[in-house]
């Protein structure tokens, strides 16, 4: 829902770069975190990207 607030055209697939940019920012900001925390963020980003892909498939 937060992505939809940022970009009202999110359902068109144009929000893909938004998801990727969000994940890049999370990963970049985790440089000082423990390895376990970094792994958790990377897993979250992978899950988010997969869920985003599923969302787009079901809203075509």
Steps between C-alpha positions, in 0.01 A plus 500: 500500500785739569620462141152579375501821704831598343400407146132480412591321173664215690261240357620568146837339569681831490565461870755225443783749512350632824523154657854452372608844621343433840693174533825661386455769766430242770807300407719808472386624841578163657876522444570534873257228605593150610517226239178351636320831464632541146379152410156582639480817292610314187237229563238770551595667172484171314158429649381852420610469137329161467180631656513804273529272198203293619300817562562618145406161353164504678418859410548481122 
